[in-house]
């Protein structure tokens, strides 16, 4: 007998037929002798409707009331799934965030889970009862309803799995697992059987939107084994787990890309101590998140060119900040380019394997792709390239690192 | 400065435009220096949709989960109205049943309010904050969400008004008050300025569906002054209050009718002790509610005819019960008629005025209307007549008791 958390997203509970399908899926795990807690999102579209109402009700909606309105979506699906389970003979009851409780910070709209009360669930398991927990919601200071931000149901599920010491947290979604790269670009992309938390985090933060980043962080901290699988097909997905669980680790497990990038270059910045701080301090103050930074070697010993990347949505804001500081920073010219993409190779195996970066650069050079900026971490090499080369680069790297399916 | 409860039903909060309209209405009371608690229903149609989901999810929905699903409708509108109020500069916050708390019995789907926690609201009033309370919902034993049954938001509002000692509880609805009779039948029906709790109870139980019966009972017990008024027009409605507040009490304040009636007559029932019990005991056991009862004087001293009325929906069940007991009861024949209507004249003034019944019978006789059954209470005289005479009877009585508008 094992204990499982099963999480179903909005498309999996989009209508009553799918909710009945989910109930049947849960029943199979119960029939197999497992203790099951289910976490549900709102019906697909419901949250958008509720958010639209809030934005109609007020120009700047108070996040506390926004949470009250938006959290109702998960309340509905948790009640309905409990009913659907009972209807097929599976004892079940719904749990709202405030009932367990799922205690969170007071950051309404993007609250962090502080604690998950598991006592009541344990008692329910003893009675053979499936717990259907409303995802995405919790209760904050002064007993007010909080939400965790979009996609927060993944985090609810992982936190719950940690609290009840579940053997696994299954995240049912509309894709059937984590792939070596975007299958829409690379037809030969392979589904990974296993991937480490660290790799998953890099992939998530680079735009592979299978799991919410915070849920992966939480899984890593609490060592919760997470499986990503399809709610429509009946086969194993991808297990996100600790490195130790992966026997034969590939050097590179995936190629990710992010289109949400923009590049700024400052020409002829004074090459003196403190200049970097004079640029990046004010950007941080303006909430502009700087990612990659390259400072060229100074030719004349007095000035240098500085290039960095930021989120594309923040480009205008960043340019305003820097132009307003032109005097203090002292540069000749500012160039910007929103037509860039970051492509990354990711793999915990590269910790112990040299040559990943050079193999990457060679593969790109063979296709005539110019690298504009490079950054590396322990388990990742990223390059910034012109957006038009995205597909070519991803395919070339996928082949170069031996990831193509047979 | 007064303290007010304002309750808005589903049609008053049916869309964002109307919610904004409600917010403006509340703002006026706040601007006039009042402390205001608002009770809201779900958006018109929302509750029906949620109920439909529950009935799709399970053949016999567990009432506890039903309550979880259905209570979400009021959660949405309370949050949205709080946002709309804030948007026009009125400090406001939403309160769910479990937050105040509104403690109820565990009779899910039709729970009774046991207590309303007012402390948090009092603190809010001190801060100049409008409380927006989700109607229809509460929290039962084991911290589970309960609902009060359809129309329960009226009861929420009255219970809240009692708890915070409000000067008045304004029920905003789609009619502009309580009328002397159904204006669809009598063009000269007049809106009443005031009506007593007792009269309102009789009218409500006789089919004038302005206020939920339980809310009137609660108002009477706690002496909460309730005003029924239009949420679309801006003029005073009808005040439901204690008799002492009504200076010039009319003898009769209204004419009500109920089409939900059926009549059963048992011919030649043995006229012996215990026969009534042998009929009405089994009917009560079968949950058939018997209203009027008439037993004719026995002609031969050995048998009698027994006539009684029941709800029309219960006619089939009642006939089955009685036919199954034919041997024990001992009667010659059973007759039934669903084509009957109960017409009543209501007025607390008749306690001190004789002659109301005879004036009623004369008015009906003048129109050639035959009275089948009569029943009276302290403040009401009811007669059962053939359904086809309904309009004629109501109009004749409205005129006979001087209720016609000028």
Interface residues (C-beta under 8 A of the other chain):
Chain A: X16 X19 X20 X50 X53 X54 X56 X57 X58 X59 X61 X62 X64 X65 X66 X67 X68 X69 X71 X72 X73 X75 X76 X78 X79 X80 X81 X82 X83 X84 X86 X87 X93 X94 X96 X98 X99 X143 X144 X145
Chain B: X16 X19 X20 X50 X53 X54 X56 X57 X58 X59 X61 X62 X64 X65 X66 X67 X68 X69 X71 X72 X73 X75 X76 X78 X79 X80 X81 X82 X83 X84 X86 X87 X93 X94 X96 X98 X99 X143 X144 X145
